[in-house]
Amino acid sequence: MKVPPFMPFGGDEVAPIDFDQADIVVLPLCYEVAPSYGTGSAEGPYHILEASGQLECLDEETLENWGRYRIYTLPPLTPDSDPLTAVRQMKAAAQNVLDADKFLLSLGGDHAVSIGPITAAARRYPGTGVLQVDAHLDLRDEWNDSRYNHACVMRRVVDDLGLPVVQVGIRSFSPEEARLVSERGFTPFYAHRIDPADASWIDRVVEALPETVYMTIDLDGLDPSVVPGTGTPEPGGFSYRQVVDLIRAVGTHKTVVAADINELAKIPGTQVSEFTAARIAAKIFVYCRQGR
């Protein structure tokens, strides 16, 4: 598949600036190692950025013109194929952004891209918790001979970093993960227990989060009818509107310091998945960087 050329987020809708002038920094992380099923997420950032150039810059809900935000897109980073080395490289890249007091949005890549930026955010902002939108718990201690695999992301967060995690949209997990949830008293928001006609679950998510939040959105958290282009599409997921409502609530009531969107695997001949991912990114800018 042909990879599109690099484009800054928003394309011509966003005025060119340098890093020092930016309030928001987009970090493309082109990383995919030992995927479980479908492949292609390493090129995901390029496709999301290309799709972002087709977005209208006026947010339909708030009438905010996010094209006027000072957004800077870093050159894509292709980390080392060794998982631990890659995590360290991605952490360093994220740390440079957060230490400059800028809002960070990382674009993956498989979900392993989250480990480095979450580690950097926890160091920069003590007391940070993680909101995980995902079909999977990602609580395995090891997968495909690595403890830094996409299936182990939240295990590293809760074990190695000791951060609180609120997991939403969950509908796929292993016996090992189910035992861990039971033993530690974790309370994921399982997809089958969320009534599409009742949004009160969002209030409970907000209440469960600490004041400072890192938001990680695995695109398989959305239903495959909304985002089919992901490596492990699981039926029974969120609608686009549910995810936007969640982003709005968390951004309104909490301080979101950084976020990532991951697991985009383009399907040739259709743009719906990457366009939806770009729209979610714009919603994060509108609702989560206010007041920064």
C-alpha beads as a LAMMPS data file, in Angstrom:
LAMMPS data file: protein, C-alpha beads

292 atoms
291 bonds

1 atom types
1 bond types

-500.0 500.0 xlo xhi
-500.0 500.0 ylo yhi
-500.0 500.0 zlo zhi

Masses

1 110.0

Atoms # bond

1 1 1 0.000 0.000 0.000
2 1 1 1.274 3.450 -0.880
3 1 1 1.941 5.611 2.154
4 1 1 0.872 9.237 1.686
5 1 1 3.437 12.003 2.099
6 1 1 3.785 13.625 5.498
7 1 1 1.261 16.409 6.139
8 1 1 0.981 18.548 9.277
9 1 1 -2.295 18.094 11.133
10 1 1 -5.070 20.094 9.468
11 1 1 -3.090 20.801 6.324
12 1 1 -3.813 24.256 4.945
13 1 1 -6.469 24.875 7.626
14 1 1 -3.742 25.412 10.242
15 1 1 -1.276 28.282 9.980
16 1 1 2.370 27.144 9.935
17 1 1 4.248 27.889 13.157
18 1 1 7.361 26.602 14.870
19 1 1 7.537 24.399 17.954
20 1 1 8.127 27.218 20.426
21 1 1 4.951 29.020 19.321
22 1 1 2.720 25.957 19.652
23 1 1 0.094 25.231 22.287
24 1 1 -0.661 21.789 20.827
25 1 1 1.950 19.377 19.483
26 1 1 1.093 16.321 17.395
27 1 1 3.601 13.475 17.635
28 1 1 3.288 10.764 14.938
29 1 1 4.646 7.432 16.230
30 1 1 5.095 4.950 13.391
31 1 1 5.472 1.755 15.388
32 1 1 4.057 -1.740 15.023
33 1 1 5.783 -4.828 16.422
34 1 1 4.304 -8.341 16.807
35 1 1 0.680 -7.484 16.021
36 1 1 -1.974 -9.970 17.117
37 1 1 -4.015 -10.020 13.920
38 1 1 -4.287 -7.341 11.229
39 1 1 -1.331 -5.179 10.294
40 1 1 -0.713 -1.687 8.971
41 1 1 -0.812 0.502 12.072
42 1 1 2.783 1.687 11.601
43 1 1 1.545 3.772 8.655
44 1 1 -1.537 4.905 10.589
45 1 1 -0.186 8.353 11.512
46 1 1 0.393 9.247 7.858
47 1 1 -3.171 8.300 6.943
48 1 1 -4.708 10.176 9.889
49 1 1 -2.690 13.281 9.039
50 1 1 -3.683 13.069 5.380
51 1 1 -7.353 12.765 6.373
52 1 1 -7.026 15.722 8.749
53 1 1 -6.366 17.927 5.760
54 1 1 -9.932 17.222 4.594
55 1 1 -11.593 18.308 7.852
56 1 1 -13.622 21.478 8.150
57 1 1 -11.917 23.542 10.848
58 1 1 -15.146 24.792 12.458
59 1 1 -16.387 22.480 15.198
60 1 1 -20.109 21.940 14.678
61 1 1 -20.981 21.691 18.392
62 1 1 -19.090 24.652 19.803
63 1 1 -18.488 26.733 16.649
64 1 1 -14.854 26.812 17.750
65 1 1 -12.410 27.293 14.879
66 1 1 -9.694 24.827 15.823
67 1 1 -7.790 25.874 12.707
68 1 1 -6.808 28.963 14.646
69 1 1 -5.253 26.914 17.429
70 1 1 -1.484 26.949 17.452
71 1 1 -0.865 23.354 16.352
72 1 1 2.574 22.049 15.459
73 1 1 3.133 18.591 13.999
74 1 1 6.497 16.952 14.659
75 1 1 8.164 14.854 11.960
76 1 1 7.087 11.193 12.201
77 1 1 9.181 9.092 14.579
78 1 1 9.939 5.499 13.616
79 1 1 11.195 3.884 16.827
80 1 1 13.573 0.944 17.102
81 1 1 12.159 -2.548 16.559
82 1 1 13.310 -3.579 20.039
83 1 1 10.260 -2.919 22.252
84 1 1 12.053 -1.590 25.326
85 1 1 14.296 0.663 23.258
86 1 1 11.246 1.887 21.355
87 1 1 9.400 2.724 24.583
88 1 1 12.372 4.774 25.767
89 1 1 12.577 6.638 22.464
90 1 1 8.862 7.447 22.476
91 1 1 9.016 8.518 26.114
92 1 1 11.884 10.904 25.335
93 1 1 10.006 12.421 22.397
94 1 1 6.879 12.905 24.512
95 1 1 8.874 14.285 27.429
96 1 1 10.342 17.023 25.232
97 1 1 6.828 18.194 24.405
98 1 1 5.382 17.975 27.906
99 1 1 8.388 19.640 29.526
100 1 1 7.751 22.588 27.198
101 1 1 4.249 22.861 28.754
102 1 1 2.381 21.949 25.580
103 1 1 -0.630 19.726 25.052
104 1 1 0.518 16.462 23.446
105 1 1 -1.456 14.320 21.021
106 1 1 0.405 11.211 19.886
107 1 1 -0.777 9.305 16.810
108 1 1 0.014 5.590 16.521
109 1 1 0.997 3.047 15.587
110 1 1 -0.114 0.051 17.609
111 1 1 -1.219 0.541 21.204
112 1 1 2.296 0.001 22.523
113 1 1 2.955 3.613 21.502
114 1 1 1.031 4.699 24.605
115 1 1 3.538 3.382 27.152
116 1 1 6.218 6.003 26.531
117 1 1 3.937 9.071 26.465
118 1 1 1.985 7.882 29.519
119 1 1 5.268 7.420 31.396
120 1 1 6.341 10.919 30.374
121 1 1 2.991 12.420 31.422
122 1 1 3.118 10.697 34.816
123 1 1 6.574 12.143 35.418
124 1 1 5.581 15.648 34.329
125 1 1 2.196 15.636 36.081
126 1 1 2.202 13.590 39.320
127 1 1 -1.198 12.190 40.184
128 1 1 -2.163 11.546 36.583
129 1 1 -4.688 8.805 35.839
130 1 1 -5.399 7.110 32.520
131 1 1 -8.680 6.928 30.640
132 1 1 -8.532 3.995 28.207
133 1 1 -11.086 3.658 25.398
134 1 1 -10.575 0.145 24.077
135 1 1 -12.156 -3.157 23.128
136 1 1 -9.433 -4.969 25.077
137 1 1 -8.168 -4.816 28.641
138 1 1 -4.493 -4.895 27.534
139 1 1 -3.563 -6.282 30.957
140 1 1 -1.411 -9.240 29.913
141 1 1 1.962 -9.290 31.630
142 1 1 3.645 -10.571 28.472
143 1 1 2.586 -11.199 24.886
144 1 1 4.612 -12.412 21.904
145 1 1 7.757 -12.573 24.073
146 1 1 7.527 -8.940 25.170
147 1 1 6.282 -7.089 28.247
148 1 1 6.007 -3.935 26.119
149 1 1 3.575 -5.281 23.552
150 1 1 0.270 -3.631 22.626
151 1 1 -1.527 -6.304 24.699
152 1 1 0.463 -5.322 27.823
153 1 1 0.019 -1.548 27.801
154 1 1 -2.242 -1.216 30.831
155 1 1 -0.323 -3.867 32.777
156 1 1 2.748 -1.662 32.496
157 1 1 0.681 1.344 33.525
158 1 1 -0.811 -0.261 36.655
159 1 1 2.193 -2.386 37.653
160 1 1 5.252 -0.408 36.598
161 1 1 3.878 3.124 36.911
162 1 1 1.270 2.516 39.614
163 1 1 -1.282 4.763 37.935
164 1 1 -5.065 4.534 38.307
165 1 1 -6.800 3.416 35.116
166 1 1 -10.421 3.714 34.017
167 1 1 -11.124 1.295 31.152
168 1 1 -14.220 1.785 28.978
169 1 1 -15.771 -0.134 26.079
170 1 1 -14.129 -3.417 27.091
171 1 1 -15.453 -6.547 25.402
172 1 1 -12.479 -8.865 24.826
173 1 1 -9.963 -10.306 27.316
174 1 1 -8.058 -13.427 28.289
175 1 1 -8.522 -15.687 31.359
176 1 1 -5.299 -14.219 32.763
177 1 1 -6.726 -10.715 32.495
178 1 1 -10.076 -11.735 33.977
179 1 1 -8.280 -13.179 37.012
180 1 1 -6.260 -10.002 37.452
181 1 1 -9.390 -7.840 37.313
182 1 1 -11.018 -10.006 39.977
183 1 1 -7.960 -10.215 42.241
184 1 1 -7.285 -6.478 42.199
185 1 1 -10.862 -5.295 42.253
186 1 1 -10.647 -3.413 38.971
187 1 1 -13.991 -2.174 37.633
188 1 1 -13.868 -1.809 33.845
189 1 1 -16.844 -0.322 32.034
190 1 1 -17.764 -3.340 29.919
191 1 1 -19.442 -2.583 26.614
192 1 1 -22.307 -5.030 27.172
193 1 1 -23.295 -3.170 30.344
194 1 1 -23.497 0.236 28.643
195 1 1 -26.981 1.123 27.447
196 1 1 -26.705 3.188 24.226
197 1 1 -29.836 5.088 25.296
198 1 1 -28.459 5.969 28.748
199 1 1 -25.420 8.243 29.004
200 1 1 -25.194 8.139 32.805
201 1 1 -22.172 5.823 32.521
202 1 1 -20.157 8.835 31.362
203 1 1 -20.804 10.596 34.669
204 1 1 -19.514 7.529 36.496
205 1 1 -16.372 7.504 34.341
206 1 1 -15.709 11.150 35.158
207 1 1 -16.220 10.485 38.885
208 1 1 -13.761 7.573 38.778
209 1 1 -10.964 9.657 37.238
210 1 1 -8.489 11.804 39.171
211 1 1 -8.220 15.511 38.401
212 1 1 -5.379 15.074 35.901
213 1 1 -5.950 12.675 33.014
214 1 1 -4.074 11.078 30.146
215 1 1 -6.521 9.862 27.474
216 1 1 -5.663 6.886 25.257
217 1 1 -8.072 5.957 22.473
218 1 1 -7.588 2.616 20.781
219 1 1 -9.749 2.852 17.678
220 1 1 -11.025 -0.689 18.165
221 1 1 -12.933 0.753 21.120
222 1 1 -15.349 2.040 18.510
223 1 1 -17.654 -0.370 16.730
224 1 1 -16.334 -1.772 13.421
225 1 1 -19.349 -0.216 11.700
226 1 1 -17.801 3.143 12.641
227 1 1 -14.066 2.327 12.377
228 1 1 -13.509 -0.858 10.384
229 1 1 -9.856 -0.014 9.729
230 1 1 -8.170 -1.434 12.809
231 1 1 -6.136 -4.556 13.441
232 1 1 -8.553 -6.340 15.785
233 1 1 -12.101 -5.091 15.100
234 1 1 -14.481 -6.241 17.831
235 1 1 -18.277 -6.025 17.381
236 1 1 -20.364 -4.278 20.005
237 1 1 -18.301 -1.112 20.410
238 1 1 -18.975 2.579 20.837
239 1 1 -20.586 4.889 18.335
240 1 1 -18.703 7.985 17.252
241 1 1 -21.162 10.142 19.191
242 1 1 -20.622 8.164 22.419
243 1 1 -16.876 8.725 22.177
244 1 1 -17.345 12.433 21.499
245 1 1 -19.717 12.738 24.467
246 1 1 -17.106 11.047 26.658
247 1 1 -14.323 13.333 25.418
248 1 1 -16.499 16.387 26.058
249 1 1 -17.386 15.333 29.604
250 1 1 -13.841 14.458 30.605
251 1 1 -12.400 17.569 28.980
252 1 1 -14.990 19.750 30.710
253 1 1 -14.597 18.336 34.217
254 1 1 -10.967 17.188 34.301
255 1 1 -7.560 18.470 33.217
256 1 1 -6.444 16.397 30.252
257 1 1 -2.690 16.877 29.813
258 1 1 -2.061 14.545 26.882
259 1 1 -3.768 11.981 24.683
260 1 1 -3.131 9.444 21.971
261 1 1 -5.088 7.794 19.174
262 1 1 -3.798 4.437 18.008
263 1 1 -4.384 1.225 16.018
264 1 1 -5.467 2.776 12.715
265 1 1 -4.915 0.234 9.918
266 1 1 -6.058 1.693 6.618
267 1 1 -8.378 -0.290 4.364
268 1 1 -7.552 0.434 0.706
269 1 1 -10.360 2.112 -1.169
270 1 1 -12.044 3.733 1.823
271 1 1 -11.189 6.707 4.011
272 1 1 -13.839 6.385 6.730
273 1 1 -11.574 5.057 9.493
274 1 1 -8.786 7.592 9.188
275 1 1 -11.254 10.454 8.686
276 1 1 -13.107 9.418 11.866
277 1 1 -9.789 9.240 13.735
278 1 1 -8.901 12.746 12.544
279 1 1 -12.309 14.017 13.655
280 1 1 -11.751 12.509 17.094
281 1 1 -8.383 14.282 17.251
282 1 1 -10.048 17.608 16.475
283 1 1 -12.640 16.949 19.196
284 1 1 -9.812 16.347 21.663
285 1 1 -8.317 19.722 20.713
286 1 1 -11.655 21.500 21.144
287 1 1 -12.652 19.919 24.449
288 1 1 -9.377 19.020 26.158
289 1 1 -7.022 21.925 25.557
290 1 1 -9.395 24.707 26.628
291 1 1 -7.872 27.024 29.176
292 1 1 -4.322 25.951 28.388

Bonds

1 1 1 2
2 1 2 3
3 1 3 4
4 1 4 5
5 1 5 6
6 1 6 7
7 1 7 8
8 1 8 9
9 1 9 10
10 1 10 11
11 1 11 12
12 1 12 13
13 1 13 14
14 1 14 15
15 1 15 16
16 1 16 17
17 1 17 18
18 1 18 19
19 1 19 20
20 1 20 21
21 1 21 22
22 1 22 23
23 1 23 24
24 1 24 25
25 1 25 26
26 1 26 27
27 1 27 28
28 1 28 29
29 1 29 30
30 1 30 31
31 1 31 32
32 1 32 33
33 1 33 34
34 1 34 35
35 1 35 36
36 1 36 37
37 1 37 38
38 1 38 39
39 1 39 40
40 1 40 41
41 1 41 42
42 1 42 43
43 1 43 44
44 1 44 45
45 1 45 46
46 1 46 47
47 1 47 48
48 1 48 49
49 1 49 50
50 1 50 51
51 1 51 52
52 1 52 53
53 1 53 54
54 1 54 55
55 1 55 56
56 1 56 57
57 1 57 58
58 1 58 59
59 1 59 60
60 1 60 61
61 1 61 62
62 1 62 63
63 1 63 64
64 1 64 65
65 1 65 66
66 1 66 67
67 1 67 68
68 1 68 69
69 1 69 70
70 1 70 71
71 1 71 72
72 1 72 73
73 1 73 74
74 1 74 75
75 1 75 76
76 1 76 77
77 1 77 78
78 1 78 79
79 1 79 80
80 1 80 81
81 1 81 82
82 1 82 83
83 1 83 84
84 1 84 85
85 1 85 86
86 1 86 87
87 1 87 88
88 1 88 89
89 1 89 90
90 1 90 91
91 1 91 92
92 1 92 93
93 1 93 94
94 1 94 95
95 1 95 96
96 1 96 97
97 1 97 98
98 1 98 99
99 1 99 100
100 1 100 101
101 1 101 102
102 1 102 103
103 1 103 104
104 1 104 105
105 1 105 106
106 1 106 107
107 1 107 108
108 1 108 109
109 1 109 110
110 1 110 111
111 1 111 112
112 1 112 113
113 1 113 114
114 1 114 115
115 1 115 116
116 1 116 117
117 1 117 118
118 1 118 119
119 1 119 120
120 1 120 121
121 1 121 122
122 1 122 123
123 1 123 124
124 1 124 125
125 1 125 126
126 1 126 127
127 1 127 128
128 1 128 129
129 1 129 130
130 1 130 131
131 1 131 132
132 1 132 133
133 1 133 134
134 1 134 135
135 1 135 136
136 1 136 137
137 1 137 138
138 1 138 139
139 1 139 140
140 1 140 141
141 1 141 142
142 1 142 143
143 1 143 144
144 1 144 145
145 1 145 146
146 1 146 147
147 1 147 148
148 1 148 149
149 1 149 150
150 1 150 151
151 1 151 152
152 1 152 153
153 1 153 154
154 1 154 155
155 1 155 156
156 1 156 157
157 1 157 158
158 1 158 159
159 1 159 160
160 1 160 161
161 1 161 162
162 1 162 163
163 1 163 164
164 1 164 165
165 1 165 166
166 1 166 167
167 1 167 168
168 1 168 169
169 1 169 170
170 1 170 171
171 1 171 172
172 1 172 173
173 1 173 174
174 1 174 175
175 1 175 176
176 1 176 177
177 1 177 178
178 1 178 179
179 1 179 180
180 1 180 181
181 1 181 182
182 1 182 183
183 1 183 184
184 1 184 185
185 1 185 186
186 1 186 187
187 1 187 188
188 1 188 189
189 1 189 190
190 1 190 191
191 1 191 192
192 1 192 193
193 1 193 194
194 1 194 195
195 1 195 196
196 1 196 197
197 1 197 198
198 1 198 199
199 1 199 200
200 1 200 201
201 1 201 202
202 1 202 203
203 1 203 204
204 1 204 205
205 1 205 206
206 1 206 207
207 1 207 208
208 1 208 209
209 1 209 210
210 1 210 211
211 1 211 212
212 1 212 213
213 1 213 214
214 1 214 215
215 1 215 216
216 1 216 217
217 1 217 218
218 1 218 219
219 1 219 220
220 1 220 221
221 1 221 222
222 1 222 223
223 1 223 224
224 1 224 225
225 1 225 226
226 1 226 227
227 1 227 228
228 1 228 229
229 1 229 230
230 1 230 231
231 1 231 232
232 1 232 233
233 1 233 234
234 1 234 235
235 1 235 236
236 1 236 237
237 1 237 238
238 1 238 239
239 1 239 240
240 1 240 241
241 1 241 242
242 1 242 243
243 1 243 244
244 1 244 245
245 1 245 246
246 1 246 247
247 1 247 248
248 1 248 249
249 1 249 250
250 1 250 251
251 1 251 252
252 1 252 253
253 1 253 254
254 1 254 255
255 1 255 256
256 1 256 257
257 1 257 258
258 1 258 259
259 1 259 260
260 1 260 261
261 1 261 262
262 1 262 263
263 1 263 264
264 1 264 265
265 1 265 266
266 1 266 267
267 1 267 268
268 1 268 269
269 1 269 270
270 1 270 271
271 1 271 272
272 1 272 273
273 1 273 274
274 1 274 275
275 1 275 276
276 1 276 277
277 1 277 278
278 1 278 279
279 1 279 280
280 1 280 281
281 1 281 282
282 1 282 283
283 1 283 284
284 1 284 285
285 1 285 286
286 1 286 287
287 1 287 288
288 1 288 289
289 1 289 290
290 1 290 291
291 1 291 292
